[in-house]
Amino acid sequence: MSHQRVVIGYETLDDIRSHGVAEYPDEACGGLLGGSGDAAVIRVAEAVPLANAREDERERRYLIGPDDVLSLEKRAEASGLRVIGFYHSHPDDDAAPSEFDREHAWPGYAYLIVSVEDAQASDVQAWQLADDRSRFISLALVPKEGVARRDTET
């Protein structure tokens, strides 16, 4: 299923940017918890920073380990939310997904990418992998004052 926009609180978006800056020049990564109120909208309630488990090329690649994915699923379930996507940073690059990102993404999830240039966060873009895995689809990113948990219930 393809969505059209991602609604996220300003504070959560700032947390993602800050995580990207903190990990610079390496890629930062994390999970997104929330829900979708309707077929066209993904609502992010929480961004969960995770460790980049890559041992090499950390400035160009990230890896979320299986234990972190399991922990993220448990945290979502305990909160009455779902894992709805992931985020990562692109140090000294734009906020568009790479071919590597496409090859390792999963359909049905939102992907937020933050550009971090010279240790300063700039652009954040939202994406979703097409169901046939051939390309990413750009999603509108809609920052709002606090996205309440009730706004993410399915």
C-alpha atoms as a printed R data frame, in Angstrom:
    type eleno elety resid chain resno      x      y      z
1   ATOM     1    CA   MET     A     1  0.000  0.000  0.000
2   ATOM     2    CA   SER     A     2  1.345  3.402 -0.900
3   ATOM     3    CA   HIS     A     3  0.848  6.411  1.329
4   ATOM     4    CA   GLN     A     4  0.957 10.044  0.290
5   ATOM     5    CA   ARG     A     5  2.229 11.889  3.347
6   ATOM     6    CA   VAL     A     6  3.964 11.519  6.684
7   ATOM     7    CA   VAL     A     7  2.753 13.603  9.640
8   ATOM     8    CA   ILE     A     8  5.354 14.137 12.367
9   ATOM     9    CA   GLY     A     9  5.711 16.424 15.378
10  ATOM    10    CA   TYR     A    10  8.253 19.248 15.200
11  ATOM    11    CA   GLU     A    11  9.990 17.927 18.325
12  ATOM    12    CA   THR     A    12 10.292 14.418 16.877
13  ATOM    13    CA   LEU     A    13 11.679 15.838 13.645
14  ATOM    14    CA   ASP     A    14 14.207 17.858 15.669
15  ATOM    15    CA   ASP     A    15 15.209 14.677 17.533
16  ATOM    16    CA   ILE     A    16 15.969 12.966 14.211
17  ATOM    17    CA   ARG     A    17 18.025 15.934 13.024
18  ATOM    18    CA   SER     A    18 19.930 16.044 16.329
19  ATOM    19    CA   HIS     A    19 20.708 12.335 16.133
20  ATOM    20    CA   GLY     A    20 22.107 12.823 12.626
21  ATOM    21    CA   VAL     A    21 24.348 15.642 13.853
22  ATOM    22    CA   ALA     A    22 25.484 13.659 16.930
23  ATOM    23    CA   GLU     A    23 26.615 10.707 14.801
24  ATOM    24    CA   TYR     A    24 28.252 12.825 12.073
25  ATOM    25    CA   PRO     A    25 30.358 11.969 10.080
26  ATOM    26    CA   ASP     A    26 28.815  8.487 10.393
27  ATOM    27    CA   GLU     A    27 25.267  7.660  9.369
28  ATOM    28    CA   ALA     A    28 22.741  7.736 12.191
29  ATOM    29    CA   CYS     A    29 19.736  5.421 12.135
30  ATOM    30    CA   GLY     A    30 16.588  4.703 14.083
31  ATOM    31    CA   GLY     A    31 13.044  3.427 14.050
32  ATOM    32    CA   LEU     A    32  9.730  5.225 13.661
33  ATOM    33    CA   LEU     A    33  6.734  4.248 15.786
34  ATOM    34    CA   GLY     A    34  3.180  5.331 15.114
35  ATOM    35    CA   GLY     A    35  0.242  4.367 12.963
36  ATOM    36    CA   SER     A    36 -1.856  5.344 10.019
37  ATOM    37    CA   GLY     A    37 -5.231  6.944 10.541
38  ATOM    38    CA   ASP     A    38 -6.193  6.326  6.938
39  ATOM    39    CA   ALA     A    39 -4.648  4.826  3.824
40  ATOM    40    CA   ALA     A    40 -3.036  8.080  2.698
41  ATOM    41    CA   VAL     A    41 -1.370  9.188  5.953
42  ATOM    42    CA   ILE     A    42  1.403  7.794  8.148
43  ATOM    43    CA   ARG     A    43  1.567  9.422 11.586
44  ATOM    44    CA   VAL     A    44  4.864  9.285 13.482
45  ATOM    45    CA   ALA     A    45  4.458  9.341 17.269
46  ATOM    46    CA   GLU     A    46  8.043  8.550 18.239
47  ATOM    47    CA   ALA     A    47 11.520  8.306 16.725
48  ATOM    48    CA   VAL     A    48 13.750  5.763 18.467
49  ATOM    49    CA   PRO     A    49 17.517  6.222 17.974
50  ATOM    50    CA   LEU     A    50 19.317  2.949 17.288
51  ATOM    51    CA   ALA     A    51 22.984  2.035 16.983
52  ATOM    52    CA   ASN     A    52 24.542  1.828 13.539
53  ATOM    53    CA   ALA     A    53 25.769 -1.779 13.615
54  ATOM    54    CA   ARG     A    54 27.941 -1.409 10.503
55  ATOM    55    CA   GLU     A    55 31.607 -2.157 11.089
56  ATOM    56    CA   ASP     A    56 32.786 -0.505  7.877
57  ATOM    57    CA   GLU     A    57 31.735  2.376  5.626
58  ATOM    58    CA   ARG     A    58 29.685  3.894  8.472
59  ATOM    59    CA   GLU     A    59 29.913  7.298  6.790
60  ATOM    60    CA   ARG     A    60 27.996  5.885  3.803
61  ATOM    61    CA   ARG     A    61 25.999  2.955  5.167
62  ATOM    62    CA   TYR     A    62 23.959  1.913  8.166
63  ATOM    63    CA   LEU     A    63 22.741 -1.375  9.548
64  ATOM    64    CA   ILE     A    64 20.107 -1.932 12.203
65  ATOM    65    CA   GLY     A    65 20.884 -5.193 13.962
66  ATOM    66    CA   PRO     A    66 18.228 -7.886 14.430
67  ATOM    67    CA   ASP     A    67 18.222 -7.467 18.223
68  ATOM    68    CA   ASP     A    68 17.462 -3.759 17.784
69  ATOM    69    CA   VAL     A    69 14.625 -4.544 15.361
70  ATOM    70    CA   LEU     A    70 13.153 -7.000 17.879
71  ATOM    71    CA   SER     A    71 13.528 -4.459 20.691
72  ATOM    72    CA   LEU     A    72 11.834 -1.830 18.533
73  ATOM    73    CA   GLU     A    73  8.904 -4.194 17.831
74  ATOM    74    CA   LYS     A    74  8.510 -4.909 21.554
75  ATOM    75    CA   ARG     A    75  8.632 -1.205 22.421
76  ATOM    76    CA   ALA     A    76  5.967 -0.473 19.808
77  ATOM    77    CA   GLU     A    77  3.717 -3.263 21.060
78  ATOM    78    CA   ALA     A    78  4.074 -2.126 24.686
79  ATOM    79    CA   SER     A    79  3.103  1.406 23.620
80  ATOM    80    CA   GLY     A    80  0.115  0.358 21.529
81  ATOM    81    CA   LEU     A    81  1.899  1.512 18.371
82  ATOM    82    CA   ARG     A    82  3.470 -0.127 15.331
83  ATOM    83    CA   VAL     A    83  6.866  0.079 13.692
84  ATOM    84    CA   ILE     A    84  5.930  2.238 10.714
85  ATOM    85    CA   GLY     A    85  9.357  2.982  9.341
86  ATOM    86    CA   PHE     A    86 12.967  3.918  9.799
87  ATOM    87    CA   TYR     A    87 15.170  6.970  9.505
88  ATOM    88    CA   HIS     A    88 18.809  7.535  8.724
89  ATOM    89    CA   SER     A    89 21.170 10.346  7.876
90  ATOM    90    CA   HIS     A    90 23.179 11.079  4.758
91  ATOM    91    CA   PRO     A    91 26.397 12.802  5.875
92  ATOM    92    CA   ASP     A    92 27.500 15.413  3.335
93  ATOM    93    CA   ASP     A    93 24.894 14.227  0.842
94  ATOM    94    CA   ASP     A    94 21.309 15.022 -0.046
95  ATOM    95    CA   ALA     A    95 18.211 13.524  1.564
96  ATOM    96    CA   ALA     A    96 17.408 11.272 -1.394
97  ATOM    97    CA   PRO     A    97 17.668  7.479 -1.134
98  ATOM    98    CA   SER     A    98 20.659  5.781 -2.706
99  ATOM    99    CA   GLU     A    99 20.593  2.618 -4.778
100 ATOM   100    CA   PHE     A   100 21.945  0.820 -1.692
101 ATOM   101    CA   ASP     A   101 18.993  2.194  0.300
102 ATOM   102    CA   ARG     A   102 16.577  0.868 -2.331
103 ATOM   103    CA   GLU     A   103 18.173 -2.573 -2.358
104 ATOM   104    CA   HIS     A   104 17.859 -2.901  1.426
105 ATOM   105    CA   ALA     A   105 14.475 -1.249  2.061
106 ATOM   106    CA   TRP     A   106 11.177 -2.987  2.724
107 ATOM   107    CA   PRO     A   107  7.878 -2.043  1.049
108 ATOM   108    CA   GLY     A   108  5.154 -0.699  3.322
109 ATOM   109    CA   TYR     A   109  7.449  1.320  5.581
110 ATOM   110    CA   ALA     A   110  8.178  5.043  5.645
111 ATOM   111    CA   TYR     A   111 11.817  6.082  5.332
112 ATOM   112    CA   LEU     A   112 12.955  9.491  6.536
113 ATOM   113    CA   ILE     A   113 16.367 10.677  5.379
114 ATOM   114    CA   VAL     A   114 18.090 13.696  6.905
115 ATOM   115    CA   SER     A   115 20.908 15.453  5.104
116 ATOM   116    CA   VAL     A   116 23.747 16.457  7.452
117 ATOM   117    CA   GLU     A   117 26.328 18.740  5.860
118 ATOM   118    CA   ASP     A   118 29.387 19.927  7.776
119 ATOM   119    CA   ALA     A   119 27.799 18.668 11.015
120 ATOM   120    CA   GLN     A   120 24.619 20.715 10.406
121 ATOM   121    CA   ALA     A   121 21.271 19.050  9.730
122 ATOM   122    CA   SER     A   122 19.439 20.488  6.769
123 ATOM   123    CA   ASP     A   123 16.827 18.866  4.570
124 ATOM   124    CA   VAL     A   124 14.640 15.944  5.689
125 ATOM   125    CA   GLN     A   125 12.671 13.991  3.105
126 ATOM   126    CA   ALA     A   126 10.159 11.141  3.408
127 ATOM   127    CA   TRP     A   127 10.077  8.145  1.086
128 ATOM   128    CA   GLN     A   128  8.380  4.794  0.629
129 ATOM   129    CA   LEU     A   129  9.599  1.877 -1.450
130 ATOM   130    CA   ALA     A   130  7.247  0.981 -4.304
131 ATOM   131    CA   ASP     A   131  5.519 -2.371 -3.857
132 ATOM   132    CA   ASP     A   132  7.517 -3.813 -6.767
133 ATOM   133    CA   ARG     A   133 10.750 -2.561 -5.093
134 ATOM   134    CA   SER     A   134 11.808 -0.792 -8.305
135 ATOM   135    CA   ARG     A   135 12.013  2.739 -6.895
136 ATOM   136    CA   PHE     A   136 11.271  5.016 -3.985
137 ATOM   137    CA   ILE     A   137  8.158  7.178 -3.994
138 ATOM   138    CA   SER     A   138  8.473 10.654 -2.489
139 ATOM   139    CA   LEU     A   139  6.026 11.353  0.344
140 ATOM   140    CA   ALA     A   140  5.000 14.775  1.614
141 ATOM   141    CA   LEU     A   141  6.523 15.421  5.041
142 ATOM   142    CA   VAL     A   142  4.071 17.376  7.203
143 ATOM   143    CA   PRO     A   143  5.524 18.715 10.478
144 ATOM   144    CA   LYS     A   144  2.904 19.619 13.108
145 ATOM   145    CA   GLU     A   145  2.796 20.752 16.690
146 ATOM   146    CA   GLY     A   146  2.901 17.535 18.745
147 ATOM   147    CA   VAL     A   147  1.362 14.507 17.100
148 ATOM   148    CA   ALA     A   148 -0.720 12.959 19.875
149 ATOM   149    CA   ARG     A   149 -0.719  9.221 20.450
150 ATOM   150    CA   ARG     A   150 -4.460  9.130 19.715
151 ATOM   151    CA   ASP     A   151 -3.642 10.541 16.262
152 ATOM   152    CA   THR     A   152 -1.633  7.396 15.494
153 ATOM   153    CA   GLU     A   153 -4.181  4.775 16.488
154 ATOM   154    CA   THR     A   154 -5.249  2.408 13.761
